Structure formats: structure tokens, C-alpha cells
Amino acid sequence: MKAEYDFSKAERGKFYNPSADFSFPSHLDLEIGQSLVRSNSKSKGPQFVTFFWPVIRALQELGGSGKPGEVIQTIARDEEVSEEVQQERLKSGKLRFNNQVHFARQYLVWGGLLESSEHGVWSLTDSGRSLLSLSREKALNLFRREHALHKGKKNKEERLEEDLESEKEDVTPSYKETVLQRLREGLSPKGFEHFCKRLLREYGFERVAVTGGPRDKGLDGEGILKINPFMSFRVVFQCKRYADAVTSSHVSTFRGSIPSNADKGILITTGYFTADAIKMAQEPGLKPIELIDGDQLVALMEELELGLRPTYILDNDFFEDFGNGCEQDAPQNAIQQRR
């Protein structure tokens, strides 16, 4: 039985089972076609609090875990977030919609509903999996409590939403942002095309060539992917050094440029794809298009160590077992975690 999270009666990460099933309060009941994201109601608290429940629900739909991009795309689809809204930016240059979802995730981690993961995958705790719904009032209670716990007494006045959204990662770019920024700003358009050519070669493509030019008709390169001695695919690719979204119109234009003798297309970007763009790329009956966004691009570079070097961190806890000249048997789950 799924439960309602009670922030006043339960400890962090624990649940309280009410005697009656819970539903959203009347002022948050959504009619068909209405979206929390596009709501014009001026409710108290920062706007990202409205994403607490959509994040949990998206992860439940994804089976309990998912990559940030998958969660964001699921929320955009479920809440019918327009491409225009998805592309709005904060003063820092970050995408407002993505940033709000990331802030919601952080507070849900603090509240015990999501796991704290350093491996790029968001996952629900048992509490999050069991959650049936989350009212705006209880989401605000979670926010206020966790904000107070993590801010202490440093801020006596209520901070505005823009302050909250800009305070976490805007000063120092994340590792992925630094890599993507290097690709966007450190390479010329032609240089990025040749980087993508190298990437495809590393993954087994043959006869890869950059074809971009005045008459490229929107195509930047082509190659052959040989599956086995009896089967191969001719592939064309397009590269976009974007910080912004690649929309459905970009996908449609690219598909129209794919020649009839090509089997599929690959669209590579340092930005991200909107939900409509992903849907269009997967339309049945049309030339298939594989989409590689910024997060996936960095992951591929990591796997190949292409332009990246692995970093090793000393695990002091591991050596504590040997401090007195003896080794204690570690639990099996701890061994697996170290691996």
C-alpha cells in the first residue's frame, strides 16, 4: 500500500499511514490539459517546490530510477511543458526548467525520498517508491524544514526564488559543463565535426568522412557501421555545438536532408533535446535518427577516455582495516560497493 509522506509526524525518510487515501487539495486539482509548470497561480515558496511530486512520479514511471535527462524529459511530457518554456534561461545562463528540476531533486534527497547518488542516476528510496501523492502544503513543509537544516541561521530573511536557483552550482561549473564548454567554445565548427568523426571511428564506424561545406544540405559527415560480415548500415551525421535545446524543427530538417541511400541518421549535440524532438526522432515509418545529447556525449568520452583522463581518489576507509596489522572481513555488500 502506498503512503502519504507526513512531514510533521514522521522522522526524515519515514512514513505515516493516514486512515484515508490522500488527494491533491482542491486548489491544485489539475484539469485535463492544465500543467503545474504553466500554472499562473502565485503560491508561496520557490517555484521549484512544484516539481517535488513530478520528479517522484517521473521516477516511479521509469521504474524507480533514471538519468537526469530521462527524468526531465518525462516531466516535460507529463506536464506538457512547451519547448519555449524548456528553453527559458536564468541570469546565470542555465536553463530555468532543468535547474528547477535539479533543485527539486536535491531537496527530495535531503528529505529521504531520493537516494544520494554520485553516479549520474537518480533513484527513489523505499519511501519514494511507496509515495502515492504529495500535496503542495506538505512539499512546502519539506522545503522549509530542509532549507532551515541546511542553511542554519545564516539567512534570517526569506530568499527569493532566483537567489535559491543561482546559489548552488553557478559559481563553479560542474565537470560535465566544463567538458561541454570546451567542446563548444574551444573547437571551431569544423573542429567539432572532426571530433565527432573521431568518436564514431572509436566506436567501430568505418569510412567515416566529414562532408560539411556550402553544399552539404545540412549533413556534416557519413560513415559505415558494419554489424557483421553480412550486414552493414550507411549512416549520415550532423553536429550541433549548442548550449540550447535542439528542437523538433531541427530534427525534422535533418531528416529531410538524409539521402535515400542512407539507412539512418545520427544527431550529436553539446546541448539537449526537447521532448518533442525525441518523439519526432522515434516516429515509426520514417528514417530512424539516433540522438546523442551533451550528457551522453560526455559519457561516451568517459568510456573511451577520449580527451579525458581518469582520476583516482584515495579511499582512506579501506586502509583503516589494516591499521593494526590485521584485516577484518568486510560485509559482502561493502565489497561490491568498492568494486
Secondary structure, DSSP 8 states (H G I E B T S, - for coil): --BB--TTTS-TT--B--SS-----GGG---TT--STT-----SS-GGGGGHHHHHHHHHHTTSEE-HHHHHHHHHHHTT--HHHHT-B-TTS-BHHHHHHHHHHHHHHHTTSB---SSS-EEB-HHHHHB----HHHHHHHHHHHHHHHHTTS--S---HHHHHHSSSSSS--HHHHHHHHHHHHS-HHHHHHHHHHHHHHTTEEEEEE--STT-TT--EEEEEEEETTEEEEEEEEEE--SSEE-HHHHHHHHHHS-TT--EEEEEESSEE-HHHHHHHT-TTS--EEEE-HHHHHHHHHHHTSS--------HHHHHTTTTS------HHHHHHH-
